[in-house]
């Protein structure tokens, strides 16, 4: 594989086909924010605003402004979304809603911290673009609130019930590492590097050394939750931690993360039809998620960037072999040559299950982040 050519492919897909799709079709210039529920050609089919999608888009557009080119259209789009998010996103107790009406009235409250995570990341990145110190302080304050919400879910109205298995979620380690890594890039407060070391240490609780993967849960006994493996999450967690290790080097942990990328690809790849499964039960029992055998866009974006990152760290050609395999599947099944952006959902055999470009879980994030990060690793920032 010619990596220079691949870097150009990422640049073109990002700047000519993906970001223009969102800028053309999704921005709500009347009420603020942006729409994520878009048909193949960009028509809005649900006008609700999903909060974690809003924060993700602010981060993405501001990161493009900060690290690719200071285009005013990117910054102004991020501003439009961020102002809507800050104006309507929090309840009277400071917790974030999951979704709002187009105008900004709350419609659903998920009782999880993840909408707040992406609001925090968006505010931090936007503050870097504008030099807004008050916004940066708000982002850092929110980070510490999220830490409390993760430690005590009852603060979000989600108490631990007596019969519930005592588990820890890989997602909480992932988002904490992601936030702390972003803060450590701009803030030399030693607490953030200590949190990154904690994330690296905690991640070992989720690592299955026999299979070389990160599991979704830790401490759940032999329940279906304890057996659940998501190749996309395992790969994403590994590269999040590799980013964290840039601030706190640990050769043993680095090898664990590299092994997790390879182990997840090997176990998660469908040898009959190609592509990465969404979920698997590691003991071969029926997984609870009914969509387990589907092929979704985002695990493939995580795998593309993770293999590029692993190659940049090790220089080993085996990562390029995996890159070719995953890239071949992803671009042939998800990238839309007619209207731009990517489809999101295929059945096991690779047939599209719908042609939507976005919904309440897919927006302007996974695809452009992969394309940006991949190109940066290939050509340097």
BADO-967667 format. One line per field, with one value per residue: x, y, z of N, C-alpha, C in turn. Coordinates in steps of 0.05 Angstrom, whole numbers, plus 5000, padded with zeros to 4 digits. Example, Ala and Ser with C-alpha at 12.3 -4.5 7.8 and 13.67 -1.06 7.14 Angstrom:
2
n_c1 = (5264  5257)
n_c2 = (4886  4955)
n_c3 = (5156  5142)
ca_c1 = (5246  5273)
ca_c2 = (4910  4979)
ca_c3 = (5156  5143)
c_c1 = (5264  5258)
c_c2 = (4934  5001)
c_c3 = (5156  5157)
***
This chain:
381
n_c1 = (5017  5011  5027  5028  4993  4948  4941  4926  4878  4848  4847  4819  4769  4752  4751  4727  4681  4657  4655  4633  4581  4555  4557  4527  4475  4459  4458  4421  4400  4360  4343  4388  4441  4448  4421  4418  4391  4388  4370  4395  4407  4409  4362  4321  4294  4279  4271  4292  4343  4401  4438  4491  4510  4511  4552  4595  4600  4614  4665  4690  4688  4713  4763  4781  4786  4826  4870  4874  4859  4845  4787  4733  4681  4679  4689  4646  4603  4612  4605  4550  4526  4547  4528  4473  4475  4495  4456  4409  4421  4426  4395  4357  4389  4439  4451  4457  4411  4388  4362  4331  4276  4271  4270  4292  4269  4267  4266  4280  4314  4372  4401  4455  4526  4545  4529  4545  4600  4615  4599  4634  4683  4675  4669  4720  4754  4733  4745  4800  4804  4784  4806  4776  4774  4737  4702  4736  4746  4695  4690  4730  4709  4663  4686  4703  4654  4632  4665  4647  4595  4604  4628  4586  4529  4478  4473  4456  4406  4405  4405  4443  4416  4392  4393  4425  4482  4548  4585  4635  4643  4672  4666  4665  4718  4742  4719  4737  4793  4796  4777  4814  4863  4856  4852  4903  4935  4933  4937  4978  4968  4982  4944  4913  4947  4955  4904  4902  4941  4913  4871  4898  4916  4867  4845  4866  4834  4794  4816  4825  4872  4878  4848  4863  4836  4794  4741  4671  4651  4670  4676  4627  4614  4591  4553  4511  4527  4579  4604  4603  4629  4652  4679  4691  4690  4731  4776  4775  4781  4833  4864  4852  4877  4930  4939  4936  4981  5021  5029  5042  5086  5088  5114  5095  5039  5031  5043  5001  4957  4968  4966  4912  4887  4902  4883  4828  4814  4826  4791  4742  4732  4692  4699  4673  4638  4664  4684  4673  4641  4587  4573  4595  4588  4635  4639  4611  4557  4487  4487  4459  4445  4406  4424  4474  4503  4506  4539  4570  4585  4620  4656  4691  4715  4743  4779  4809  4837  4864  4898  4932  4954  4980  5017  5048  5072  5101  5122  5113  5095  5050  5007  4992  4972  4925  4901  4891  4853  4810  4799  4785  4736  4706  4704  4680  4630  4607  4620  4591  4588  4557  4527  4561  4590  4579  4543  4511  4496  4498  4474  4495  4515  4531  4495  4461  4421  4391  4389  4402  4441  4450  4430  4401  4447  4488  4528  4563  4620  4649  4667  4693  4730  4763  4785  4812  4849  4876  4902  4934  4969  4996  5021  5040  5027)
n_c2 = (4976  5044  5094  5149  5159  5139  5175  5221  5203  5201  5255  5277  5250  5269  5327  5338  5307  5289  5328  5372  5351  5352  5407  5429  5406  5400  5441  5482  5541  5573  5559  5543  5496  5429  5383  5313  5269  5249  5236  5195  5234  5279  5301  5323  5279  5274  5322  5328  5346  5315  5310  5289  5284  5337  5360  5329  5345  5399  5393  5367  5403  5448  5425  5415  5468  5485  5451  5437  5479  5548  5558  5601  5583  5534  5547  5580  5547  5510  5546  5559  5511  5501  5545  5534  5486  5502  5537  5507  5456  5435  5412  5439  5421  5419  5375  5338  5335  5282  5289  5341  5383  5412  5467  5469  5449  5401  5330  5279  5243  5211  5193  5181  5197  5213  5250  5297  5288  5297  5348  5374  5363  5389  5443  5452  5446  5486  5531  5532  5548  5600  5626  5635  5641  5636  5598  5555  5546  5531  5483  5452  5452  5422  5373  5354  5349  5308  5267  5257  5241  5193  5163  5160  5141  5152  5206  5222  5205  5150  5101  5048  4986  4935  4881  4885  4866  4877  4916  4945  4993  4991  5035  5079  5083  5093  5144  5177  5174  5196  5249  5268  5263  5301  5348  5347  5361  5416  5436  5438  5418  5370  5333  5314  5281  5243  5221  5198  5158  5127  5110  5077  5038  5018  4998  4948  4914  4902  4874  4816  4770  4720  4721  4769  4820  4876  4873  4890  4897  4893  4850  4824  4772  4711  4729  4748  4801  4801  4769  4797  4824  4877  4890  4940  4977  4955  4962  5018  5033  5015  5049  5099  5092  5086  5138  5163  5141  5170  5211  5187  5143  5072  5014  4960  4967  4992  4950  4916  4945  4946  4892  4885  4912  4880  4829  4840  4850  4800  4765  4790  4794  4776  4718  4695  4731  4779  4841  4873  4845  4871  4860  4806  4744  4719  4666  4640  4637  4658  4727  4782  4832  4842  4860  4840  4812  4848  4895  4953  5022  5050  5016  5001  5049  5059  5017  5027  5075  5057  5016  5046  5079  5040  5021  5067  5070  5021  5008  4961  4916  4883  4911  4943  4905  4891  4941  4948  4907  4922  4974  4963  4936  4975  5023  5003  4987  5027  5081  5133  5143  5177  5218  5233  5229  5174  5112  5076  5024  4955  4889  4823  4800  4842  4875  4937  4959  5005  5070  5117  5174  5194  5192  5184  5165  5169  5217  5277  5257  5202  5184  5232  5242  5196  5201  5250  5240  5196  5216  5254  5223  5197  5237  5273  5327)
n_c3 = (5000  4982  5023  5019  4978  5002  5044  5015  4994  5042  5054  5010  5014  5063  5059  5010  5006  5054  5098  5068  5058  5108  5120  5080  5086  5140  5178  5222  5212  5230  5282  5307  5324  5295  5247  5250  5231  5171  5104  5048  5009  5038  5061  5116  5162  5214  5261  5311  5359  5377  5434  5444  5394  5378  5409  5391  5337  5343  5366  5323  5279  5301  5310  5258  5242  5276  5264  5210  5173  5181  5167  5161  5153  5178  5232  5243  5235  5276  5319  5314  5328  5379  5409  5410  5438  5488  5504  5510  5528  5582  5642  5699  5742  5720  5690  5628  5574  5531  5482  5443  5421  5355  5366  5416  5463  5516  5502  5516  5567  5582  5626  5629  5624  5574  5535  5560  5560  5506  5499  5533  5507  5459  5475  5496  5451  5418  5449  5443  5391  5392  5435  5481  5546  5588  5567  5563  5618  5633  5606  5633  5684  5675  5661  5712  5737  5706  5720  5772  5761  5734  5774  5811  5792  5811  5816  5767  5768  5764  5801  5832  5830  5876  5857  5812  5772  5796  5760  5717  5666  5602  5569  5603  5620  5570  5553  5594  5588  5537  5545  5584  5557  5516  5548  5572  5531  5529  5580  5635  5686  5734  5751  5709  5679  5717  5720  5670  5676  5713  5681  5645  5679  5700  5653  5647  5675  5641  5601  5564  5565  5540  5493  5474  5474  5491  5537  5542  5593  5662  5718  5719  5728  5700  5665  5608  5597  5615  5579  5533  5474  5436  5377  5354  5398  5429  5396  5391  5444  5451  5418  5440  5489  5473  5455  5505  5529  5507  5540  5587  5587  5580  5569  5573  5576  5527  5492  5506  5486  5431  5421  5432  5391  5347  5364  5368  5315  5293  5320  5313  5259  5203  5173  5131  5103  5106  5138  5203  5258  5297  5352  5395  5429  5472  5485  5447  5454  5446  5434  5470  5443  5387  5339  5332  5291  5251  5206  5220  5206  5240  5273  5233  5218  5264  5263  5217  5230  5276  5257  5224  5263  5295  5258  5252  5300  5306  5256  5229  5177  5180  5199  5157  5122  5148  5146  5091  5084  5118  5099  5046  5053  5081  5049  5003  5020  5052  5039  5001  4934  4905  4934  4975  5042  5088  5087  5141  5159  5150  5135  5157  5110  5081  5056  5049  5101  5109  5078  5103  5122  5171  5240  5305  5328  5292  5264  5247  5257  5270  5219  5194  5236  5235  5183  5187  5231  5210  5164  5188  5218  5178  5147  5182  5228)
ca_c1 = (5000  5025  5015  5025  4968  4926  4937  4911  4851  4835  4843  4798  4744  4745  4746  4711  4657  4644  4648  4613  4554  4543  4554  4505  4449  4451  4458  4396  4406  4338  4341  4414  4446  4448  4405  4434  4375  4388  4369  4419  4413  4411  4337  4317  4271  4273  4283  4302  4372  4412  4459  4518  4517  4517  4579  4615  4603  4629  4693  4701  4691  4734  4789  4789  4794  4851  4892  4876  4859  4826  4765  4712  4656  4681  4686  4619  4585  4616  4593  4521  4519  4555  4510  4448  4480  4498  4431  4387  4428  4427  4371  4362  4410  4464  4455  4452  4391  4396  4352  4315  4262  4286  4272  4308  4255  4277  4248  4288  4337  4383  4413  4483  4542  4560  4524  4562  4628  4621  4596  4659  4704  4669  4675  4749  4766  4725  4760  4826  4802  4776  4819  4756  4783  4714  4692  4755  4741  4670  4696  4744  4691  4646  4701  4703  4627  4629  4679  4629  4572  4612  4632  4561  4507  4453  4472  4441  4380  4408  4417  4451  4395  4402  4399  4441  4509  4567  4601  4647  4639  4695  4660  4673  4748  4747  4713  4754  4819  4794  4776  4839  4883  4851  4859  4932  4949  4932  4938  4999  4960  4989  4921  4903  4965  4950  4880  4909  4954  4892  4856  4914  4916  4840  4839  4875  4811  4776  4832  4825  4897  4877  4837  4876  4814  4781  4713  4653  4646  4688  4664  4599  4611  4588  4528  4515  4542  4607  4614  4598  4653  4647  4705  4695  4697  4757  4796  4775  4794  4862  4878  4849  4898  4956  4942  4941  5008  5039  5034  5052  5095  5088  5118  5077  5012  5031  5040  4974  4939  4974  4955  4883  4879  4905  4865  4801  4811  4825  4766  4718  4728  4675  4715  4656  4627  4681  4674  4674  4616  4581  4577  4599  4591  4661  4636  4595  4528  4473  4490  4433  4438  4395  4439  4502  4517  4507  4565  4565  4606  4640  4678  4710  4731  4762  4800  4827  4856  4880  4920  4951  4969  4998  5040  5065  5087  5118  5134  5109  5078  5026  4985  4983  4955  4898  4890  4880  4829  4788  4794  4771  4709  4693  4698  4663  4604  4595  4624  4571  4601  4538  4520  4580  4587  4578  4521  4519  4487  4495  4470  4519  4525  4541  4473  4452  4395  4378  4407  4405  4468  4453  4407  4407  4473  4508  4529  4589  4640  4667  4680  4713  4752  4781  4799  4831  4870  4892  4919  4954  4989  5010  5037  5048  5008)
ca_c2 = (5000  5069  5110  5177  5159  5135  5201  5238  5192  5210  5284  5282  5240  5287  5355  5341  5291  5284  5353  5387  5340  5362  5436  5435  5395  5394  5464  5495  5569  5587  5554  5535  5467  5416  5359  5289  5249  5257  5215  5193  5258  5302  5312  5318  5262  5277  5348  5330  5350  5296  5326  5280  5290  5366  5364  5316  5362  5423  5385  5360  5427  5464  5412  5421  5496  5488  5435  5434  5505  5565  5566  5613  5568  5513  5558  5591  5524  5501  5566  5556  5487  5504  5564  5520  5466  5515  5550  5489  5428  5426  5415  5457  5411  5419  5350  5342  5319  5266  5300  5365  5390  5430  5493  5468  5438  5374  5309  5254  5245  5184  5187  5173  5222  5215  5276  5316  5284  5309  5377  5383  5362  5410  5469  5455  5450  5512  5551  5534  5563  5628  5638  5641  5629  5628  5573  5534  5541  5517  5456  5438  5447  5400  5349  5344  5340  5282  5247  5251  5226  5166  5149  5157  5145  5161  5235  5226  5191  5122  5087  5020  4970  4913  4857  4889  4857  4898  4917  4970  4995  5000  5061  5100  5086  5105  5172  5191  5176  5214  5276  5276  5267  5327  5369  5347  5374  5445  5443  5422  5409  5342  5316  5301  5259  5222  5208  5181  5134  5111  5097  5056  5016  5006  4983  4920  4898  4894  4860  4787  4764  4696  4728  4794  4839  4889  4866  4912  4900  4879  4844  4816  4743  4698  4739  4757  4826  4795  4755  4814  4836  4895  4895  4969  4989  4945  4975  5046  5036  5011  5073  5119  5088  5093  5167  5169  5132  5191  5228  5170  5119  5046  4994  4937  4975  4997  4924  4906  4959  4936  4865  4887  4919  4856  4808  4847  4846  4772  4752  4805  4795  4755  4705  4686  4753  4803  4862  4868  4842  4893  4848  4777  4731  4706  4637  4630  4636  4680  4753  4795  4851  4829  4870  4832  4804  4870  4909  4982  5039  5062  4998  5000  5073  5056  4998  5040  5092  5041  5002  5066  5087  5018  5021  5090  5064  4998  5005  4933  4914  4869  4930  4952  4884  4894  4966  4942  4890  4938  4996  4952  4931  5000  5041  4990  4983  5049  5107  5137  5158  5196  5241  5238  5217  5144  5097  5067  4998  4933  4863  4807  4794  4867  4890  4960  4956  5030  5088  5142  5183  5201  5187  5193  5155  5174  5245  5287  5250  5179  5184  5253  5239  5176  5212  5270  5228  5178  5232  5267  5203  5190  5258  5292  5349)
ca_c3 = (5000  4981  5045  5010  4963  5021  5058  4997  4994  5066  5052  4991  5025  5085  5052  4986  5005  5080  5112  5053  5061  5132  5119  5061  5092  5168  5196  5226  5215  5242  5311  5317  5324  5269  5244  5244  5217  5143  5084  5032  4994  5057  5071  5144  5167  5242  5267  5338  5361  5396  5446  5442  5366  5376  5420  5373  5314  5351  5368  5297  5262  5313  5306  5231  5241  5291  5256  5181  5160  5195  5150  5177  5152  5198  5258  5246  5238  5304  5337  5312  5342  5407  5422  5415  5459  5514  5510  5515  5533  5610  5659  5722  5759  5706  5675  5600  5562  5508  5457  5445  5396  5338  5378  5440  5486  5521  5494  5528  5585  5581  5652  5626  5623  5549  5522  5573  5551  5481  5503  5545  5487  5439  5487  5499  5425  5408  5464  5431  5366  5396  5458  5501  5571  5603  5556  5572  5646  5635  5598  5654  5706  5667  5664  5739  5742  5693  5737  5794  5750  5728  5800  5825  5772  5823  5812  5742  5770  5756  5824  5829  5842  5892  5842  5788  5776  5801  5736  5708  5637  5587  5558  5622  5618  5544  5552  5613  5575  5515  5555  5598  5536  5503  5566  5577  5509  5532  5608  5648  5712  5736  5756  5684  5672  5736  5712  5647  5687  5725  5659  5634  5699  5701  5629  5650  5686  5619  5581  5564  5552  5523  5467  5466  5469  5514  5540  5547  5622  5681  5743  5715  5730  5674  5653  5580  5596  5620  5555  5509  5461  5414  5364  5350  5424  5438  5380  5398  5471  5449  5408  5461  5509  5460  5458  5534  5535  5498  5564  5609  5573  5595  5547  5576  5569  5499  5479  5511  5467  5404  5420  5432  5363  5330  5374  5361  5286  5287  5331  5304  5229  5192  5152  5109  5088  5110  5156  5232  5272  5316  5378  5396  5455  5469  5488  5425  5461  5432  5446  5474  5422  5363  5316  5336  5267  5231  5201  5223  5195  5259  5280  5211  5219  5286  5255  5198  5244  5295  5243  5216  5288  5303  5239  5257  5325  5304  5230  5220  5153  5185  5203  5131  5111  5160  5136  5064  5086  5130  5081  5023  5061  5090  5027  4983  5031  5067  5026  4980  4912  4892  4950  4995  5068  5089  5098  5167  5169  5132  5148  5158  5083  5069  5043  5064  5114  5102  5064  5118  5127  5199  5257  5333  5336  5271  5256  5237  5277  5267  5192  5191  5255  5224  5160  5196  5246  5194  5148  5205  5225  5154  5136  5204  5233)
c_c1 = (5018  5013  5012  4998  4944  4920  4921  4882  4836  4828  4819  4770  4734  4735  4728  4684  4642  4636  4629  4584  4541  4539  4531  4478  4440  4447  4430  4401  4383  4338  4368  4417  4447  4432  4424  4417  4370  4386  4394  4427  4411  4385  4333  4292  4264  4287  4294  4333  4382  4438  4487  4528  4524  4546  4601  4620  4619  4659  4705  4707  4712  4761  4799  4799  4822  4875  4894  4879  4839  4805  4743  4686  4656  4676  4658  4599  4587  4603  4562  4512  4524  4536  4483  4452  4482  4472  4410  4395  4426  4400  4377  4384  4437  4470  4446  4429  4403  4387  4334  4298  4280  4290  4288  4294  4263  4256  4255  4313  4347  4394  4440  4500  4552  4553  4541  4591  4634  4616  4622  4681  4700  4676  4705  4762  4758  4740  4788  4826  4798  4792  4800  4763  4759  4702  4710  4750  4715  4674  4710  4726  4672  4660  4700  4674  4622  4643  4661  4606  4580  4616  4606  4538  4481  4451  4457  4414  4381  4420  4424  4430  4407  4409  4416  4469  4528  4588  4614  4646  4664  4691  4668  4703  4755  4743  4730  4782  4818  4794  4802  4862  4880  4859  4890  4947  4951  4935  4958  4993  4965  4966  4911  4921  4961  4925  4885  4923  4933  4876  4872  4914  4888  4834  4847  4853  4793  4791  4832  4851  4897  4867  4849  4855  4807  4751  4697  4650  4667  4673  4635  4595  4611  4562  4533  4530  4572  4620  4613  4624  4644  4673  4711  4704  4725  4779  4798  4788  4824  4876  4874  4872  4926  4960  4949  4970  5029  5046  5046  5062  5096  5091  5100  5049  5010  5028  5013  4955  4944  4962  4924  4873  4880  4885  4836  4795  4809  4800  4741  4713  4712  4690  4699  4648  4644  4668  4675  4645  4612  4585  4582  4597  4616  4661  4618  4566  4514  4477  4462  4426  4429  4410  4468  4516  4518  4535  4559  4589  4628  4661  4700  4727  4751  4785  4819  4847  4874  4903  4941  4968  4989  5022  5059  5082  5108  5133  5130  5088  5052  5002  4975  4966  4927  4885  4877  4854  4806  4780  4778  4742  4694  4685  4680  4634  4591  4598  4605  4583  4583  4533  4540  4572  4585  4551  4530  4514  4484  4487  4495  4532  4534  4520  4464  4424  4378  4398  4411  4434  4472  4427  4413  4433  4495  4506  4556  4611  4658  4682  4700  4735  4772  4798  4819  4855  4888  4912  4941  4977  5007  5029  5048  5029  5018)
c_c2 = (5025  5088  5139  5179  5156  5161  5220  5229  5201  5240  5290  5273  5259  5314  5358  5327  5288  5310  5370  5377  5352  5392  5443  5428  5397  5419  5477  5524  5585  5584  5547  5505  5456  5391  5336  5268  5258  5233  5214  5219  5283  5314  5305  5301  5261  5302  5350  5333  5332  5307  5316  5284  5320  5371  5352  5334  5387  5416  5380  5385  5445  5452  5416  5450  5499  5474  5430  5462  5523  5576  5577  5597  5545  5524  5568  5569  5512  5520  5563  5533  5490  5523  5551  5500  5479  5528  5531  5462  5418  5430  5433  5448  5409  5394  5354  5323  5302  5278  5324  5367  5407  5457  5493  5458  5409  5353  5282  5258  5217  5175  5173  5198  5228  5240  5298  5313  5299  5339  5388  5384  5384  5437  5473  5461  5478  5535  5554  5550  5593  5641  5645  5627  5621  5602  5550  5526  5525  5487  5440  5433  5424  5374  5337  5336  5312  5260  5239  5234  5197  5150  5143  5162  5155  5192  5242  5213  5162  5107  5058  5003  4945  4888  4860  4879  4880  4898  4944  4970  5005  5028  5084  5105  5101  5135  5189  5195  5196  5243  5285  5279  5294  5350  5371  5360  5404  5454  5425  5415  5379  5323  5301  5278  5236  5206  5189  5155  5115  5096  5074  5032  5002  4990  4954  4902  4888  4877  4830  4778  4739  4702  4754  4815  4853  4881  4891  4918  4885  4874  4835  4786  4729  4705  4745  4783  4821  4782  4773  4827  4852  4901  4925  4983  4980  4959  5005  5051  5034  5036  5097  5117  5092  5123  5175  5162  5152  5210  5213  5143  5094  5024  4970  4944  4981  4970  4912  4919  4950  4908  4866  4895  4894  4834  4814  4844  4816  4758  4764  4804  4771  4742  4695  4709  4779  4823  4853  4865  4865  4883  4818  4768  4714  4676  4625  4626  4659  4707  4766  4815  4837  4837  4861  4826  4825  4881  4939  4997  5044  5042  4997  5026  5071  5038  5010  5058  5077  5027  5022  5075  5065  5017  5044  5086  5042  4996  4977  4932  4900  4887  4940  4931  4886  4920  4962  4927  4907  4960  4986  4947  4958  5018  5029  4987  5008  5076  5110  5154  5179  5221  5249  5227  5187  5135  5086  5037  4978  4908  4847  4803  4820  4883  4913  4954  4982  5049  5115  5148  5190  5194  5196  5183  5160  5203  5252  5282  5227  5179  5206  5251  5219  5187  5232  5257  5210  5195  5245  5247  5196  5211  5277  5315  5374)
c_c3 = (5000  5001  5037  4995  4982  5037  5041  4994  5018  5064  5033  5002  5047  5075  5027  4987  5032  5093  5095  5055  5085  5131  5101  5072  5121  5185  5198  5232  5227  5272  5324  5319  5296  5270  5238  5230  5189  5125  5067  5018  5012  5067  5100  5148  5197  5251  5295  5338  5383  5407  5443  5413  5363  5386  5402  5349  5320  5353  5340  5280  5274  5309  5277  5229  5255  5278  5226  5168  5175  5177  5167  5176  5172  5226  5263  5249  5267  5324  5337  5329  5372  5421  5428  5438  5486  5523  5520  5527  5562  5624  5683  5741  5745  5690  5646  5591  5540  5482  5463  5419  5379  5351  5404  5465  5491  5513  5507  5545  5590  5608  5649  5621  5595  5533  5533  5564  5526  5481  5514  5523  5466  5450  5489  5472  5414  5423  5453  5406  5371  5419  5481  5527  5589  5593  5564  5601  5650  5627  5619  5678  5700  5668  5692  5748  5730  5709  5760  5784  5744  5754  5814  5806  5785  5820  5786  5744  5763  5779  5817  5844  5856  5877  5818  5793  5779  5778  5733  5678  5624  5576  5577  5622  5592  5544  5571  5601  5553  5525  5568  5578  5522  5522  5570  5554  5513  5561  5622  5677  5715  5741  5732  5675  5692  5729  5688  5656  5700  5703  5648  5653  5699  5676  5630  5660  5664  5598  5585  5550  5534  5495  5457  5457  5494  5514  5546  5577  5638  5707  5742  5717  5703  5661  5623  5577  5599  5596  5530  5500  5438  5401  5361  5376  5433  5422  5387  5425  5468  5438  5426  5481  5498  5459  5486  5541  5524  5521  5587  5598  5591  5573  5549  5568  5539  5483  5483  5491  5439  5400  5418  5405  5346  5338  5367  5332  5280  5296  5318  5275  5220  5169  5128  5091  5089  5129  5185  5243  5292  5345  5375  5425  5454  5473  5467  5432  5447  5447  5449  5453  5397  5338  5315  5310  5245  5228  5201  5213  5216  5268  5258  5211  5242  5278  5235  5212  5262  5281  5233  5240  5296  5284  5245  5282  5321  5277  5217  5198  5159  5189  5176  5117  5123  5149  5108  5066  5097  5111  5057  5029  5066  5066  5006  4994  5042  5052  5002  4958  4900  4908  4971  5022  5066  5098  5125  5174  5147  5148  5147  5130  5069  5054  5060  5076  5112  5091  5078  5122  5156  5213  5285  5343  5316  5263  5245  5257  5269  5240  5190  5212  5245  5202  5168  5211  5229  5176  5164  5213  5201  5144  5157  5205  5218)
***
